[in-house]
């Protein structure tokens, strides 16, 4: 028993414990450190791939260094969110110069390719990042508050039901029906076309999620009051009355006149 206790107190035991601790530390470091290196390598690879895609598909209008040309604006500082919105909705690359880039039914690039281009543009200068998913689904959002925020900040251009509307010089506010929440959020933080920018100081991420929740709720609603007429308000309703209502009245008057004769 005394011999065992003596071995435990032996100076070599301390050295052995230190050696064991160093070995465990080395194993832990070798386990986690390569992951960080791999992440950095993956990020650099994504930027390089994004640069190649940019040069092949975007540089004609935006310049070889994304510095902008007469055909397209400079891109440093627009952020990954702007790239994800424009390419993710099929607006970019544009087939031909136009007053406004319309949303396309088909997106030409995969999400991986879009993310690569976004990473490249983000590497040029700081800008709005692609939003976290927790703020783009509308889940848990306050629909009533989102409706109020939408009416105050968005309805004057996009219509109270998100049906869109005309602007000046051939531009328009697009319809917001059946739009992915991520793209709604990205539009608010980047201000595409004639749209103003609503950063986090103007509308918080939680409030943006409320707006997304409201628009998704509008998508679910069924019209129970007859023809919606595009939900464009008194313009389409008045046009319907003038064309059909007045036409019916004129036809009825002609019929009465012929009958009296």
N, C-alpha and C positions, 0 to 999 in steps of 0.2 A: 504493500500500500504506500509506504514511504517512497519506494523507488518510483512508483507511478506519479506521485505528487512532485517528485524531483524533476521528472521528465517534463511535466507540464510547466514547471517554472524555468525550464532550461532556456537560455537566450536564443537558441535556434528555433524554439517554438514561435517566438515573436516574428522572427524573420520569415518563417514559413507562412504565418498568417498574412504578413504584408505581401508576400509573393502571391498568395492565393487571391488577395484583394486586387492586386494589379492585373492578374489574369482575368478575373471576372470583369474588371473595368474595361480591359481591352476587348473582351468578347462583346460587351454591351455596346462599346463604341463602334466596333466593326459591323454590328448588326444594324445600327441606326444611321451612322454617318453616310454610308453609300446611298441610302434613300434620298438624302438631301442632295447629294451629288447628282443622282439620277434625275431628280426634279429640275435641277438647274440645267442639266444637259437637255432634258426634254423641252424646257422653256426656250432655250437657245435654238434648238432644232425647229420648234414651232415658229419662232420669229423668222428663221431663215427660209422655211417653207412658205410662210406668208409673204415674204419679200418676193420670192419667185412668182407666186400667184399674182401679186400686185403688178409686177413688171409685165406679166403676160396679159393681164386683163384690165388694168386700171391706169397704167402709166400714160397711155395715149392722151387722156384728158387731164389727169392730175399731175403729170410730170414724173420723170424718172426718180426724183427724190421726194415725191409727194408735195412739191413746193407750189403746185397749182399752175394752171395755164388759163388762157382765155376761154377754154372749153370746160374747165372744172376748177373748183376752189382748192386751196391748200388744205392739207389734211393734218399736219402736226398740231396736236392739241384737241382734236375732235374726240379722241378717246375710243376705246374698244366698243362702247355702247353705240356710238354712231355707226360704226362699221357693221355691227351685228344687226342693227335696225335696217340700214339701207340694203344690205345684201340678204338678210334673212327674210325680208318682205319682197324680194325680187326687184326692188327699185334700181339697184345697181348690180352690174354695170348697165348703163342705159344703151339701148339699141341705137339711138340717134339723139342729138341735142333737142331739147324741148323746153317749154316754159316750166314744166314741172314733171318730176319723175313719178309715174303712176305705179301703184302696187301691181305686181304680176301674179298670175295664177300659179306659175311654176317658178321655183327657185333654182338657179343654175348650179349652185354649189352645195356641197354637203355641209353640215354643221361643223365638221372638223376643219374643212377648208376655210369656212367663214371665221372660225375661231383663230386660225393661223394668221389670216390677214389682219384680224383685229389685234392680235398680239404684236404684229409688226408695226402697225400704226401707233399702238400704245407705246411702243419702244421709242418712238421719235420724240414724243413730248407728253407730259401728263394730261389726262382728260378723263371724262366720266367713264367709269368701268361698267361692265355688264352687271346688272343688279342681282342681288341674292334672290334665290327662288322664294324665300319666305315673304317677299314683298311683291311678288308678281302673279300669284295665283288667285288673289282675292279671297282666299280662305281665311276665315276669322275677321274679315273686314266688316266695317259698319256701312251697310248699304245706304241707309238714310243719310249719314254724313257724307258718303261718297256722292250721292245725288246732289246734295247741296253744294259741295265743292265743284262738281261738274257744271252745275248751272251758273255758278259765279265766275268760273275761270275758263270754261270750254264751250258752253252752249251757244255763245254768240257767233261762233264760227262753225262748230260741228253739229248744231241743232240739238234741241233738248233730248232727243232720243238717239243721238249719235248717228244721224242719217247723213251728215255732211252738208256742205253748202258752198255757194259760189263766193269767190273773192275777186279782187281787182286784177286787171291785166291778164286775164285768161287763167289765173290760178284758182285753186279751190281747196276747201278743207275736206279731206276724204272721209268717207263713212267709217264708223268705228264698230260696225257690227261684225261679230265673230272674229275678232282680232285676238291674237295670243297676248296674254297679260304682260309678258316680258317686253313685247314690242310697244305696248301702250306706255309702259314705264320708261323705256328707252327714248321714246318720242318726247316725253315730258322733260327729261334731263338733257336732251341734245337739241331740241328745237329745230326739226327738219323743215325745209321749205320756208314758209312764212310764219311758222309757229314760234311763239316766244319760248324761252327756256324757263322751266320751273325746277330750280335746283332745290336742295334739301332745306335751304333757308326760306324759300317761298312755300313749298309744300313738302312736308316731312315724308320719309319713306312709308310710314304707317298710313298717312293720309293718301298717298298715291295708291296704296293697296286698297283703301276704301273706294277710290274711284274705279279701280279695276273691278272690285266686287260689284259696284253699281252697274257698270257696262256689261258684265257677264250676266247680271240679273235681267237687264233689258233684253239680252239675247234669248233668254228663256221665256219671256212673256209672249203670250198669244194675243192677237188682236180680237177682242170680243165685241167691238162696236161697229162692225161693218168694214168697208174698205179703208185701209190705212192710208192710201194715196201717198205712200213713201214716207209717211210721218214728217212731211215737210211743212206742215202748218198751214196758215191761211192762204199762202200762194197757190199751192196745188188744189186746195179746197175751193178757193174762189174761181180758179180756172175750170174746175169740174162743173161748178154751178153755171158759169157763163156758157160753156160749150154745150153741155147736156141739158141743164135746166132751162136755159133760155131757148135752146133749140126745140125742146119739147113744147114750150109755151108758144113759140112762133108756129110750129106745126099744128098745134091745137087751134090757134086763131085762124089759120088758113082753112082748116077743116070746117070750122064754124061758118066761115065766110062762104064757102062753097055750098054748104048745106042750106044756108039762108037764101042763096040765089036759086 
